[in-house]
Amino acid sequence: MENAESPAEPGTTRSQSSTTGTRTPPTAPCTVVWSLGRPYVLENNARWVGTDRRGRPQVLTRAELQRRGWSYRRAG
């Protein structure tokens, strides 16, 4: 059952859930992911919106988020 859907991460399989290497970010609107310790929310299926270390709004493209690395869970 390695490819069974993981309940903690809808739409991903257990084999995918532990790594974020070259995986592409999800495409469902309002999905929340973590990157570099900060949460990002997908808006309009085109941009990821979060904040920088100073609390200022930060917008990332799908490619930028993929390069930075991301996870469904906060690290730590």
CNS distance restraints for C-alpha pairs under 8 A (distance, minus, plus):
assign (resid   2 and name CA) (resid  13 and name CA) 7.44 0.50 0.50
assign (resid   2 and name CA) (resid  14 and name CA) 6.12 0.50 0.50
assign (resid   2 and name CA) (resid  15 and name CA) 6.20 0.50 0.50
assign (resid   3 and name CA) (resid  13 and name CA) 5.15 0.50 0.50
assign (resid   3 and name CA) (resid  14 and name CA) 6.02 0.50 0.50
assign (resid   3 and name CA) (resid  15 and name CA) 6.44 0.50 0.50
assign (resid   4 and name CA) (resid  13 and name CA) 5.63 0.50 0.50
assign (resid   4 and name CA) (resid  14 and name CA) 6.37 0.50 0.50
assign (resid   5 and name CA) (resid   9 and name CA) 7.86 0.50 0.50
assign (resid   5 and name CA) (resid  10 and name CA) 6.88 0.50 0.50
assign (resid   5 and name CA) (resid  11 and name CA) 6.57 0.50 0.50
assign (resid   5 and name CA) (resid  12 and name CA) 5.83 0.50 0.50
assign (resid   5 and name CA) (resid  13 and name CA) 4.55 0.50 0.50
assign (resid   5 and name CA) (resid  14 and name CA) 6.31 0.50 0.50
assign (resid   6 and name CA) (resid  10 and name CA) 6.22 0.50 0.50
assign (resid   6 and name CA) (resid  11 and name CA) 7.56 0.50 0.50
assign (resid   6 and name CA) (resid  12 and name CA) 6.17 0.50 0.50
assign (resid   6 and name CA) (resid  13 and name CA) 5.41 0.50 0.50
assign (resid   6 and name CA) (resid  14 and name CA) 5.30 0.50 0.50
assign (resid   6 and name CA) (resid  17 and name CA) 7.47 0.50 0.50
assign (resid   9 and name CA) (resid  13 and name CA) 7.92 0.50 0.50
assign (resid   9 and name CA) (resid  17 and name CA) 7.01 0.50 0.50
assign (resid   9 and name CA) (resid  72 and name CA) 6.80 0.50 0.50
assign (resid  12 and name CA) (resid  16 and name CA) 6.15 0.50 0.50
assign (resid  12 and name CA) (resid  17 and name CA) 6.37 0.50 0.50
assign (resid  13 and name CA) (resid  17 and name CA) 6.19 0.50 0.50
assign (resid  14 and name CA) (resid  18 and name CA) 7.19 0.50 0.50
assign (resid  16 and name CA) (resid  20 and name CA) 7.46 0.50 0.50
assign (resid  19 and name CA) (resid  71 and name CA) 7.86 0.50 0.50
assign (resid  20 and name CA) (resid  69 and name CA) 6.34 0.50 0.50
assign (resid  20 and name CA) (resid  70 and name CA) 6.06 0.50 0.50
assign (resid  20 and name CA) (resid  71 and name CA) 6.24 0.50 0.50
assign (resid  21 and name CA) (resid  69 and name CA) 6.88 0.50 0.50
assign (resid  22 and name CA) (resid  66 and name CA) 6.98 0.50 0.50
assign (resid  23 and name CA) (resid  66 and name CA) 7.21 0.50 0.50
assign (resid  24 and name CA) (resid  62 and name CA) 7.69 0.50 0.50
assign (resid  24 and name CA) (resid  66 and name CA) 6.05 0.50 0.50
assign (resid  25 and name CA) (resid  62 and name CA) 6.57 0.50 0.50
assign (resid  25 and name CA) (resid  65 and name CA) 7.34 0.50 0.50
assign (resid  25 and name CA) (resid  66 and name CA) 6.44 0.50 0.50
assign (resid  25 and name CA) (resid  70 and name CA) 7.56 0.50 0.50
assign (resid  26 and name CA) (resid  31 and name CA) 7.27 0.50 0.50
assign (resid  27 and name CA) (resid  31 and name CA) 7.69 0.50 0.50
assign (resid  27 and name CA) (resid  42 and name CA) 7.56 0.50 0.50
assign (resid  27 and name CA) (resid  45 and name CA) 5.92 0.50 0.50
assign (resid  28 and name CA) (resid  42 and name CA) 7.43 0.50 0.50
assign (resid  28 and name CA) (resid  45 and name CA) 6.88 0.50 0.50
assign (resid  29 and name CA) (resid  42 and name CA) 5.44 0.50 0.50
assign (resid  29 and name CA) (resid  43 and name CA) 5.84 0.50 0.50
assign (resid  29 and name CA) (resid  44 and name CA) 6.26 0.50 0.50
assign (resid  29 and name CA) (resid  45 and name CA) 5.75 0.50 0.50
assign (resid  30 and name CA) (resid  41 and name CA) 5.64 0.50 0.50
assign (resid  30 and name CA) (resid  42 and name CA) 5.06 0.50 0.50
assign (resid  30 and name CA) (resid  43 and name CA) 6.14 0.50 0.50
assign (resid  31 and name CA) (resid  41 and name CA) 5.58 0.50 0.50
assign (resid  31 and name CA) (resid  42 and name CA) 5.46 0.50 0.50
assign (resid  32 and name CA) (resid  39 and name CA) 6.54 0.50 0.50
assign (resid  32 and name CA) (resid  40 and name CA) 5.57 0.50 0.50
assign (resid  32 and name CA) (resid  41 and name CA) 4.59 0.50 0.50
assign (resid  32 and name CA) (resid  42 and name CA) 6.72 0.50 0.50
assign (resid  32 and name CA) (resid  72 and name CA) 7.07 0.50 0.50
assign (resid  33 and name CA) (resid  39 and name CA) 5.69 0.50 0.50
assign (resid  33 and name CA) (resid  40 and name CA) 5.41 0.50 0.50
assign (resid  33 and name CA) (resid  41 and name CA) 6.64 0.50 0.50
assign (resid  33 and name CA) (resid  70 and name CA) 6.44 0.50 0.50
assign (resid  33 and name CA) (resid  71 and name CA) 5.64 0.50 0.50
assign (resid  33 and name CA) (resid  72 and name CA) 4.77 0.50 0.50
assign (resid  33 and name CA) (resid  73 and name CA) 6.95 0.50 0.50
assign (resid  34 and name CA) (resid  38 and name CA) 5.39 0.50 0.50
assign (resid  34 and name CA) (resid  39 and name CA) 4.46 0.50 0.50
assign (resid  34 and name CA) (resid  40 and name CA) 6.05 0.50 0.50
assign (resid  34 and name CA) (resid  70 and name CA) 5.40 0.50 0.50
assign (resid  34 and name CA) (resid  71 and name CA) 5.19 0.50 0.50
assign (resid  34 and name CA) (resid  72 and name CA) 6.04 0.50 0.50
assign (resid  34 and name CA) (resid  73 and name CA) 6.30 0.50 0.50
assign (resid  34 and name CA) (resid  74 and name CA) 5.71 0.50 0.50
assign (resid  34 and name CA) (resid  75 and name CA) 7.94 0.50 0.50
assign (resid  35 and name CA) (resid  39 and name CA) 6.46 0.50 0.50
assign (resid  35 and name CA) (resid  40 and name CA) 7.31 0.50 0.50
assign (resid  35 and name CA) (resid  65 and name CA) 7.30 0.50 0.50
assign (resid  35 and name CA) (resid  68 and name CA) 6.76 0.50 0.50
assign (resid  35 and name CA) (resid  69 and name CA) 6.00 0.50 0.50
assign (resid  35 and name CA) (resid  70 and name CA) 4.51 0.50 0.50
assign (resid  35 and name CA) (resid  71 and name CA) 6.58 0.50 0.50
assign (resid  36 and name CA) (resid  68 and name CA) 7.40 0.50 0.50
assign (resid  36 and name CA) (resid  69 and name CA) 7.52 0.50 0.50
assign (resid  36 and name CA) (resid  70 and name CA) 7.45 0.50 0.50
assign (resid  37 and name CA) (resid  74 and name CA) 6.31 0.50 0.50
assign (resid  37 and name CA) (resid  75 and name CA) 6.42 0.50 0.50
assign (resid  38 and name CA) (resid  50 and name CA) 7.15 0.50 0.50
assign (resid  38 and name CA) (resid  51 and name CA) 7.15 0.50 0.50
assign (resid  38 and name CA) (resid  52 and name CA) 7.62 0.50 0.50
assign (resid  38 and name CA) (resid  74 and name CA) 7.86 0.50 0.50
assign (resid  39 and name CA) (resid  50 and name CA) 5.99 0.50 0.50
assign (resid  39 and name CA) (resid  51 and name CA) 7.75 0.50 0.50
assign (resid  39 and name CA) (resid  74 and name CA) 7.94 0.50 0.50
assign (resid  40 and name CA) (resid  48 and name CA) 5.71 0.50 0.50
assign (resid  40 and name CA) (resid  49 and name CA) 5.21 0.50 0.50
assign (resid  40 and name CA) (resid  50 and name CA) 4.46 0.50 0.50
assign (resid  40 and name CA) (resid  51 and name CA) 7.73 0.50 0.50
assign (resid  41 and name CA) (resid  48 and name CA) 5.37 0.50 0.50
assign (resid  41 and name CA) (resid  49 and name CA) 5.28 0.50 0.50
assign (resid  41 and name CA) (resid  50 and name CA) 6.49 0.50 0.50
assign (resid  42 and name CA) (resid  46 and name CA) 7.30 0.50 0.50
assign (resid  42 and name CA) (resid  47 and name CA) 5.89 0.50 0.50
assign (resid  42 and name CA) (resid  48 and name CA) 4.51 0.50 0.50
assign (resid  42 and name CA) (resid  49 and name CA) 6.41 0.50 0.50
assign (resid  43 and name CA) (resid  47 and name CA) 5.64 0.50 0.50
assign (resid  43 and name CA) (resid  48 and name CA) 6.14 0.50 0.50
assign (resid  43 and name CA) (resid  49 and name CA) 6.98 0.50 0.50
assign (resid  46 and name CA) (resid  61 and name CA) 6.88 0.50 0.50
assign (resid  46 and name CA) (resid  62 and name CA) 7.23 0.50 0.50
assign (resid  47 and name CA) (resid  59 and name CA) 6.43 0.50 0.50
assign (resid  47 and name CA) (resid  60 and name CA) 5.83 0.50 0.50
assign (resid  47 and name CA) (resid  61 and name CA) 5.07 0.50 0.50
assign (resid  47 and name CA) (resid  62 and name CA) 6.57 0.50 0.50
assign (resid  48 and name CA) (resid  59 and name CA) 5.59 0.50 0.50
assign (resid  48 and name CA) (resid  60 and name CA) 5.01 0.50 0.50
assign (resid  48 and name CA) (resid  61 and name CA) 6.14 0.50 0.50
assign (resid  48 and name CA) (resid  62 and name CA) 7.02 0.50 0.50
assign (resid  48 and name CA) (resid  65 and name CA) 7.72 0.50 0.50
assign (resid  49 and name CA) (resid  57 and name CA) 7.10 0.50 0.50
assign (resid  49 and name CA) (resid  58 and name CA) 5.81 0.50 0.50
assign (resid  49 and name CA) (resid  59 and name CA) 4.63 0.50 0.50
assign (resid  49 and name CA) (resid  60 and name CA) 6.45 0.50 0.50
assign (resid  50 and name CA) (resid  57 and name CA) 5.86 0.50 0.50
assign (resid  50 and name CA) (resid  58 and name CA) 5.20 0.50 0.50
assign (resid  50 and name CA) (resid  59 and name CA) 6.43 0.50 0.50
assign (resid  51 and name CA) (resid  55 and name CA) 5.09 0.50 0.50
assign (resid  51 and name CA) (resid  56 and name CA) 5.16 0.50 0.50
assign (resid  51 and name CA) (resid  57 and name CA) 4.44 0.50 0.50
assign (resid  51 and name CA) (resid  58 and name CA) 4.85 0.50 0.50
assign (resid  51 and name CA) (resid  59 and name CA) 7.96 0.50 0.50
assign (resid  52 and name CA) (resid  56 and name CA) 5.47 0.50 0.50
assign (resid  52 and name CA) (resid  57 and name CA) 6.49 0.50 0.50
assign (resid  52 and name CA) (resid  58 and name CA) 5.93 0.50 0.50
assign (resid  60 and name CA) (resid  64 and name CA) 5.75 0.50 0.50
assign (resid  60 and name CA) (resid  65 and name CA) 6.11 0.50 0.50
assign (resid  61 and name CA) (resid  65 and name CA) 6.27 0.50 0.50
assign (resid  62 and name CA) (resid  66 and name CA) 6.18 0.50 0.50
assign (resid  63 and name CA) (resid  67 and name CA) 6.21 0.50 0.50
assign (resid  64 and name CA) (resid  68 and name CA) 6.24 0.50 0.50
assign (resid  65 and name CA) (resid  69 and name CA) 6.12 0.50 0.50
assign (resid  65 and name CA) (resid  70 and name CA) 6.71 0.50 0.50
assign (resid  66 and name CA) (resid  70 and name CA) 6.69 0.50 0.50
